[in-house]
Amino acid sequence: MVNTTDTLPLLPNLFQLNASQWQQSADAEWYERDAVGGAPDIIETLANVEFIANHIDDDPNSPTFGWQNSNVYRDDPPAGGNTNNARLMEPISTLSWAYVVNKPWNPYFHNSILLQRLIAALNYWLGLQTSQGGFSEVGGPGTQHLAPTAFSLNFLVEMMDELDKDGTMDAAVRTRLRNAVFKATELAATNQQFRNWGFDASNQYTPIFYVLWRLWQITNDTKWKNLYDARLDEWLATVQKCPFYVERASPEAFGYSHVTEWVLDRTFALNNDPRLLQSLRRYYDWCSLNTVPENDGQMFITDVAGNGRTSLSWTFGEVGYYNYITQYVPASQAFSVGFAMTASERQQRMSSWAQSPIPPTGRYPGVVRAYHIFHNYPMFFSPHGLWTVTPRQQQAAVRQLPPVAQSKFTRYWGPPRAGVASYLFVRRTNVYVTLHFGARATSHQAKEVGLVWIPGFGTVIRGWNANINYAFCTVMGDKTTFKRTISDFELPAGWASSTSADGSVASPDELRFASTFGNIGILKRYRINNSGFELVVTPNAAATEQIPLYLDKTDVLKVDGQIHDLRGMATASTVSGRGLRITRTRGGRTTTVSIGFNQVIQAQLTYGYELAYGDVFVLSVSIQAGATLGYQVKLAA
């Protein structure tokens, strides 16, 4: 037990990188992420054990004795100062891992000072648990919420298992930990308020499935298996009416969906539950519709306009593609994370690392990367999930992306619940368009066009969900179509009652939709057919049509036949003419797309943000009062 009268001794920094301590075969599962990923993840973790341990409040007379403030994880200022936030205790799992792993390269195995600090921190963490079993986050002492409870359990169940197997920590502390895990898990799996919240926040609820299964594995108590089955069936039936995972009844931003599928994926790795595989594959299908490749099949652009998360979507959206491609690697596991290499290249990286390990960065706290132990435990320390994809597999997967593999389809999902958005994916002979409409589900979910992609050319238009300056929309004075409800699209007969599993609907070659956006004085008419994408805008007053164009750095932009040099412009330039032509050379192909207008336009072309092989520039076209602007995007003749 910890002596509660003396300040805890400081843990010395014991880690030194020594290649001879690592056995190339026996330790491969531990260092393969560093070797294949090219970053010092496990080494960075070992280098930060002392830093985390010594950022625990070590004064037994302090009211926060055992609190950790290393800022290794969730270090934003509002959260960092909240000593009631159980989520901030998650780095303590690193100390538990370091205490029990018996390897020559781990100098902290059974370190007595580490144990004292670990016990203090663990007792503090468990002290945040309510009498009902939940954990607090932002509500103060005695409050409980799903997120801190589920995420705490994600870590605590593994700490419980490894510390019990090790057996050297004080039995009373381990019993307290075990009882806390049981109580919190039962609450999260049975409390209706928690379950309801989980229907609106997928990434916050899915850890419960993992924890229930782990408890079934550890205890052989069928109670946990029965709860796992019941909660998983209930959650899938409620949440995944559409193929995506939800955040406030709308698609999670890809970054947060990655948390959801990461948990489902590692649960599937444990139990091969076909329900999880079906769920993941439905989500991968959704990703494949939101993801389009450039001509080389190595760069991908994702539709982020329809995501409903409260934060910015990842600019590149690469998550969607790499989750799709995993349908073509062993067991359809979700975490190939983009390591495209041959088997011999992979082995060479492993051999090179064993001879000369990648050193730590020397930063404290360490550099946090995706899939790092500081974020996602214990998946990092497991060989599962590090599938590498050969270039041949990658290109095969690209060829099977729906917009590439099929020349015509229409996929539609109505709102999964009343009052939220609808999603339309239309592939015609010479164009692919993603379109979002329906209710304004959240302030961070945009409507209208997400992507316009031309086969043989690549992405032309890419919308945005979090900043009107980069969005596909119309602005008229203080009114705008950005994030406005679109409730007046006239859908073809039969769409509303379609029950096809993949959202396929019968559709004519040409689709037309129109909206007044709640009668704000702007009428927009959309047309998609085999030739391309057309839009007609009729505002009641002077307005501006914003068209966010993706331009590859190889692109040649011409306005009425004259080259418009983007490289020399500072932030904006004037565009005047009736037509734009963009010629792109990528992947051994040269293709031209035209954007033709029904009149001579006066516009500003403004730099937006870097993306893929180039940048997004926003073409802001002026529309005079009483005028109608029409334009068509298509392959040039």
N, C-alpha and C positions, 0 to 999 in steps of 0.2 A: 504493500500500500504506500501511497505518497505520504511523506511526512508533512502534515498540514501546518506546521509552525515555522518552517524555514522556507525562504525563497528557493525555488527550484534551481538547480545548477544549470548553467548553459551547456548546450550540446556542442562539442568541438566539431569543426569541419573535417571529417575523416576521409572524404572521398578523394581519390586520386585515380586518374585514368591510366590503366595499365593493360595493354593488349594481351599480355600473357595470362591474365586472369580469366579471359574469355575462351571457352572451348568452342571451336568452330561448329561442331555437330550438336553437342549437348545444349549449348546456349543459343542455338539459331533462332528458336522461337522467341527469345527475349530481344534480340537485336535486329531482327529482320526488318522491322519498321524503320529503324534508323538507316539501315543499309539500302533498302529499296527506295525509301522516301527521300534520302539524302539530307536528313536533318537529325540533330542530336536529341531525339525525344527521350529515350530511356536514360541517356547520359545526362541530359538536362534535368531530368527528375532526380537522379542520384545527387547531382550537384546542388540541388535546392532543398534537400532534406534538412540540412542544418538551418537554412534560412527560415523554412516554415516552422520548424520546431522552436526556434528561438524568438519567433513572433507570437508566441503564446503568452498570455498574461500569467506570469509565474509567481505573483505575490498572493499567498494564501489568504491575506487579509483584504484583498481587493474584491469588490462585489462582482467583478467579471473574471475572477480567477479561472483560467482555462480557455478564455476567449482567444481566438487567433485572428490576427490582423496583418497577415503577410501580403494581402492584396494580390496573391497569386491568381485568384479566381474571383470574378464578380467584384472588380476593384473600383467600380464607379463610385464617386463620392457619396451620393445619397444612400447607397447600400452599405458602403464601407464603414460608415459610422453607426450603423444600427446593430447594437449588440444583442438584439432579440431575433435577428434574422438567421434562422437555421441554415439557410442556403450558403451562407458565408463560411460555414464550418467544413465544407466538403474537402478542402485540401488536407484535412487531418487523415483522410484515407491513405494519402501518400505515406504518412508516418507509420500507419499500421502495416502497410505493405513492406516498408523498409525494415520493420522490426521482425517480420516472420520469414523473409526470403533468405534462405541459407545458401549463399553463393559466394565464391571468392571475391567477386567484384562488388559485393554489397558489404561495406564495413560497418553497417549499422545493425546487423543481425544480432538480436538479443542484447542490444546496448541498454544498460540500466538507466542512463540519463534519458535516452529517448523514451523508454517505457514510462518513466515518471511524467514526462511532458505529455505523452500520448494519453495516459490515464486522466490527467487533469483536463485535457481538451475534450476527451470523450465524455467525462462526467458533466462538463459544461454543456456540451451539445445535447446530451440526454436530459439535462435540466431544463431545456427549452420545450420539452414535450408537455402537452396539456394532460389533464387528468383523463380526458377522453381518448388520448393517444396521438393527436395530431401535433404538428410543429408550426411555429410562428414564422412570419416573414416581415410584414410591415405593420401589423396591427398591435404590436406590443405584447407584454407578458399575458399569458392565458388565452391568446387567440390562436386559431389554427386555420390553415388554408391547404388546399390540395397541393400546390406546387412545392412548398417546402417539405411537406410530408412525403410526397412521392419521390422527390429528388433525394431527400435524406435517406429514404429506404434503399434507393438505388445503390448507395454507398454503404450504408450500415449493414445490409444483409451480407455483403461480401466481407466486411470487417468482422462480423460475427462469426462467419464460417472459418476464416483463416485464423482468427485468434483462438477459437475453440480447438481447431486442429493442432495449433501450436501448443496450447495448454499452459504456457508459462505466465500469462497475465493473471492477476489475482482473480480467483473464482467468483468473488462477489461482484466485481466489475463486469465480468463476462456474463454473469446471470442477469445483471441489470440491463446490459445491452440486448441479450436475447429476449427478455421480457418486453423491452421497448419496441423491438422489431415486430414481435408477434402482435402487440397491441396496436401499433400504428398501421400494420398491414390489414388487420381485421377491420379497423375503422375505415380505411380508404376503400376497402372492397365492399363494405356494407352500408356506409353512410350515404343516404340519398343525395344530400347536398354535394358531397364530393363527386358522386357519380354524375350528377347533372352538370357540374362544372367540367367534368371530363368529356362530356358530349360537346362542349364548346371550346375545349382547349386540348387537342389531341396530345401534344407533346408533354403536357403536364400529367396526363393520366396513364399513358402507356407503360411507365416504369412499374406500375402496379402488377401488370401481367408478368413481367420479368421476375419481380420479387415473389409473387405467388408461386411461380414455377420453381424458383430456387428453394423456397421453403418446403415445397413438396419433395424436391430432391434431397434436401438436407435432413428432414424430419421423418419422411415417409408417412406423414399424417395426411389422410385423404381429405381432410377439411380444406387444405390449401389447394389441392387439385380440383375439388368441386367448385371452390370459389373462382379459380382460374377459368374453368370452362364456362361458368355462368356469366362472369363479367366480360369475358372476351366475346361470347355470342351476343350479349346485350350491346356492347360497345360497337361492334362491327355493324350490327343491324341498324343502329341509330346514327352512327357517324358517317359510314361510308356508303350512303345512298348514291352519291356520286363517287367517282374513283379517287378523288383527292382526300387528304386528311384535313380536318377542319380547324379553323381558328375563328371563333364567333360565327359559326355556320357558313364560313367562306373558306376558300383555299388558304391553307397556311402558306406564308412566304416560303420559298424553297429552302432557305436556311433553317427554318423551324420545322418544316416537314422532315428535314434531315435528322432532327432529334427524334421525331416520332419513328421513322423507319429504322434508325440506328437501334433503338430499343427493340422494335419488333424483329429486326434482323438477328440480333444476338440472342433473342428468345428462341427464334426459329432454329438457330444453330444448336441450341440445347435440346429441342424437342421434336424438330421436323414436323411441326403441326401444320397440316395442309391448309387450315384456315388462314394461317399467317402467310403462307406462300401465295395463296390466292389474293389476299389483301395487298401484299407487296406488288404482285404483278399487275393488279388493277391500277395501283398508284404509278408504277413504271409506265403503263400505257398512257396515263394522264401526262406524265413528264414528256413522253415521246411526242405528244401532240403540241406541247408548249415549247418544243425545242427544234430548231432548224440548223442545219450545217451550212457552212460556207463550202465552196466548190472543192476544197482540198480534203474535206471530211475530217479535218483536225481541229477546226474552230467552230464553236457552237454559240448561237445566240438564243436566249430564252425570253418568252413573253412574261413580263413581270407586271403588266397592267392590272391583272385580275387578282393579285394576291391581297389577302385581307389582314396581314399582320400590321402591328403598330409601328414597325421600324422599316427603314429602307430595305428593299430587296437587294440581294447581291447583284452587282452590276453585270457580271458575266452570266450568272445563272447556270454555271457548269454543273451544279448538283443534279439538275434534271436530266442532263444527258448521261452522266455517269451512272445514275440509277437505272436508266433505261438499258444501257449497254450490258448491265449485269445479268440480263436474261440469257446472255450467251456465254457466261462463265460458269464454273461448277456450282451447282445447287442454287443458282439464281441469287447468290448472296449480294448484299447491297453495297459493300464497301470495296470496290475496285479502286476507287478514288483516283482514277486517271493515270495509273502507272502503265503506260503502253510500252512494252519491251518484250523481247524474246526470252525464252527460258534460259538461254546461255547468257544473255545480258544480265538477267536477274541473278544468276549464280555468280557471275563475275563481281557484281556489286556486293554480294554476301561475302565472297572470298576477300575482296579488297577491304571491307570493313573489319573482318576478323584480324587482318594483318595491321590495319591502321584505323582504329575506331574514330568516328567523327567526334571531335571534342565539344564540350559545352560552350555556350556563348559567353560565359563569364558574367552574365547579367543576373541581377537579383532584384525582384523576382525574375524567374527565367522567362524566356520567350515562349509565349503561349501560341500553339498552332492547333488547327483543327485536328481532331483525333488524339490530341495530347492527353496524357493522364490527368492533367490539371482540369481538363474539361470532361472527359468521358472515361470513366473507370467502370469495369476493369477491361473493357474491350481492347485498350491499348496493349495490355500485357497478355495477349492471346494470339496465337497464330491465325485464328479465324479472322477473316475479313480482309486479309491483305492479298487478295487475288490480283495478279498482274494480268494485263490484257495484251496480247500480242498485236502488233499493227494489223495483221491479217484479220484477227477477230474484230478489231475496232472498225475497220473498213466494212466488214460484213455487217456489223450492227448498223452502221450508217446507211448502208443500202436498204436496210429493213425499217428505218424510221418511216412512219406512215407518209409524211409529205414527200419523201423520196421514192418509196416503193410503189405508191399508188398515184395514179393520175387523176382519179376522181373519188371523192367521198365527202359525206356530210356527217359530222358527229355533233350531237346536241345534247346538253344536259340542262333541264329546267332547274329551278331553284330546289335545293335539297330540303329547304323549309320555306314556309311562307315568308315573303318579304325580303328575300335575298336574291343574289344574282343568278343569271343564266349564262351559259358558255357555249359558243358556237365555233366549230373548226371546219373550214370549207376548203377543199382541194379541188381545183378545176384544172383543165389541161395546162394552162400557162400561169397559174397563180395559186398561192396558198394564203388564206387570210384567217386570222383569229379575231373573234369579235365578242365583246362583253356587253351585256345589257341587263335589264332588270332593275331591282331596287338598289338603293345606295346602302349597301350592307355595312360598311364602315367608312370612316373618313379617309382611310388609306387604300381604298379600292377604287381604281379608275374604271371607266366604261369606254365604249367605242372600240377602236382598233388597237390590238396588241401587237400584231406582226403583219406585215405584207412581205411575202417571200416569193421570189420568182425562180422556178426550176432552171438550172443552168447558169443562173446569175448569182443568187443569194439573197440576203436580206436587203430590202429597200427602206421599209418604214418600221420603226420600233417605238411603241408607246412607253409610257412611264407612269407609275402609280403614286409617287410621293412628292412630285414637284411640278407645278403647273408650267414652269418655264420649259420643261422637257417633254411635256405631254402632247398627245394627239388630241386636239380640242379646238373649239371656236370661242373667241373672246369678243364680247360686244359690250363695251363700257364696263359696268360693274357686274355684268352677267357673263356666265361661261358654261359650256357644256361639260367642263371637267368635273368628274365625279357626280354628275347629275343622274337622277333616276331616268331610265329609259323603260317606260311601261307600255308604250304604244306600238311596238313592232308587231306587225301582222304576220304570224307564223303560218307556214303551210299546214293544211289539214293533216291531222294524225300525229303531229310532233308532240303535242301535249300528252298524248296517251301512249307514246312509244315506250316499250318496256325492254328494248334490246339491251343486252348486258354491256355492250361497248359503246352505247350511245348512238349507234348508226340509225339514221332516219332516211326515209325515201325523200328524194329531193329533185326538182328539175335542174337542168344545167344552169339556169340563171336564177339567182335569188335577188329579191329587192326588199329593202326595209326602209322605213322612214320614221323619224321621231321629231317631236317639238320640244322634248326635254321638259315636260311639265309646263308648256306654254310660256316659255321665257322670251319668246320673240325670235327664236332661231329654228329654222326647219332644215333638217339634213336628210338627204336621200342617198342610200348606199346601194350599190349594184355590184354583184360578183358574178362573173360568167367565165367561159373558157378563154376569153380574150384577156381578161385582167380584172382590175378593181377600179370602180368609178365612184365618185362622190360629187353631189351637188349641194351647195350651201346657199340658203336664202335667209339672210338676217333682216330684221325690221329696221335696223340702223347700221351705220358704219361699223365694220367688224374686222377681225383678223383671224384668218385660218392658220393654225399651227400644224405643220407637217414635219415630224421629226425624222430626218433622213439619216440612215446609216451609210457612211461613205468610207470604203476601204482606202487605205493610203495609196493603193495602186490606181484608184479610180480617176478617170478623166471626166470632168463635168463640163458640159457645154450648154450654153444658153443661146437659143436661136442660132446654133452653129458655131458660136464663138466660145473658145475655151475660157472657163472661169477658174482662175488659179486660187485654190484654197490655201496653198502653202504660204502665200504671201500675205494673207489677211491676218489682222490682229485678232479681233473678237467677232467682228461682223462686217458684212459687205452687202452692197445693194445688188439686187437681181431684177432685171426688167426684160420681159419677153413673153412669148407664147408657149415656149416649150423647153424642157430640160431633157438632156440625154446624158446618161451615166454609163460609161464603158468600164468594165471591170475585167482584169486579168488575174485569175486565181486558179490554182489546181490545174494548170496547163490549158485553161479555156479562156477565151475572150468573148464576152457577151455584153450587149447593150440593152438598157432599159430606158424607156421614154416616159416622161410625165408631161402630158399635154393639157393645156388649159383652154377654156372656151373664150378667152380674151387675153389681151396683153396685160400681164400682171406687174404690179410694183410690190416688191417684197424685200425683206431683210433675211439674209442667211447668217445665223448666229451660232457660234461654237457652243456645244452643250457639254459633252463629256466623252472621255475615252472609252472605247468599246471594241473588243475583239481585235481585228487587224487595223482598225481605224478609229473613227470618232462619229458621234451623233451630232449633226448640225440641224438646227431647227429653222425651217423655211417658214417665215411669217408673212403670209400673203394678205395684202390690204383688200378689203371688199367695201366699195363705196355704198352709201345709203341707197336703197332701192335696186341694187344690183344683185345678180346671182352669179356665184362662182362655181364652175364645174371643172373637174380634172379627172384624168384617167392614167392609171399606172399599168404599164404592159411591156412585154418584150418589144423591142424596136424592130421594125420591118427590115 
